[in-house]
Amino acid sequence: MRVEPYLMLSGRTEEALAFYNLAIGAKTVMVMRFDESPDQNHPMPLPPDWDKKIMHSSMTVGSTLVMMSDGMSAIPKDLSGITLSLTADDEVHANKFFDALSAGGKVFMPLSKTFWSPCFGMTSDKFGVSWMVTVDAQ
């Protein structure tokens, strides 16, 4: 059994895939657009010009699979209450990932030493996805 995050990004998935590939070294695994679906009978009507938007995609971040979709609406979803946790190998990588993820987002807790980690911080990215970046204690 697995639990894998699935982000609904309201029309910004293509931008997000490119961003995460650069920001945290994610690797895009697959992309399927609405017009590529073998079943064109969508349960909800799509917004105008939505056929080239992403119906389903996936990327790997290290060994974790993260899935994303533009969803069925351009109205942004509230992603509050969900946080993705990224464990970096060291403080250099943690700083690199944190700075990249924070660009255009909002820092909640700058990277700093805590009692559980030599380097931990919390931010949201420009898509509204919240992240905790940490380095495991040795």
N, C-alpha and C positions, 0 to 999 in steps of 0.2 A: 504494500500500500504506500502511496505517496500523496503529499499535498503540494500542489504547485500553484504559484500565483498566476492569476489571469487579470490583466489590467485592461480596462475599457477606457480608451483615450479620445473618444469623441472627435474623430477626424484627424488626429495628430500621430497616428501610429507610425507612419513612414518616417516622419521627422524623429520620433522617439527611437526607432531602431537605429538610425544613423547616429543619433546622439549617444546612445548607450554603447554602440560599437566603439566610438572614439573615447568616451568618458571613462568607461570601466573595462574595456576590452571584451565586451560581449560579442558573440558570434551569432549572426542571423542564421537560423536553421531552415525556416520555410516562411513563405508569404503566399497567401491566396486572397485574391481580390474578389469582390462581390460578383463581378462579371465572369469570373472563372469558376464559379460554383456549378457543380453538376446539376443542382436543383435550384432553378431560378424562381421558385415559388416561396419567396421570403415571407415569414409569418407576419412581419410588420412592413409597411411601406417605407422605402428608403427615401432619404432626402434627395432633392434634385441633384443630378450630376454626382451621385454617390457610387456609381458602378465601378469606378477605379479605386475606391477606398478599400482598405484592408479588412476583409471579413475575419481572417484568422492568420496569426503569425506566431512564430516562436523563436526564441533566442536562448543561447546558453550563456550563463555567467558562471565561469568555472564549471562545476559539475551540476549546477542547478538549471532546470528548464523554467523559463518565464514565458508565458504566453500573453499576447496582446491582440486587441481588435479595435477598430474604429467604432464598433458598436452599430447601433441602428439610428443614431441621432448625433447631430452636431452640438447638442446641448451638453456642456461639460458635466461630468459626473463628480460627485463629492467623494473624494478618496480618503476622507478623514477616518481615523480609526484603524487604518492599515499602514504598517511600516515594513519596509524591506530591510533586512539586516545584511550588510556586506562585511565579511571578515577579510581584511587585508593581511598579506604575509608579514608586513613590517610597517613601520611608521612612515617611511618614504612613500610606499604605495598608498597608505591610508590618506596621507596629505594630498597626493595626486588625485585619488578618486573623490575625496571630499571636495576639493577645490572645483573639480570638473562638474560634479553633481550639483554643487551650490550655485554655479553660474546661472543667473536668471531666476534662481529660486530664493529660498529664505532659510537662513541659518537659525536653528533653534538653540543649539548648544555647540559652540566652537570645539574643535578637536582639542582635547586636553587629557592629562593623566587622571585616572580615576582609581578607586580602590580595587576595581576588577580588571582594569586594562591600562596598559601604558599609553594608550591612545584611543580615545572614543569621542565621537561627536554625532550630532543629529541635525539633519537638514531636509529640506524638500527641494525637488528639482523644478525646472520650468514647466513641467507637465502636472505638477501638484502631487507627485509621488513622494512620500516621506521615506527617508533613508536613515539608518543608523550605520555608521562606519566604525569599525573596531579592529583592534589588533589583540589577538589572544594573549593572555598573560603567560609568560614562559614558565 
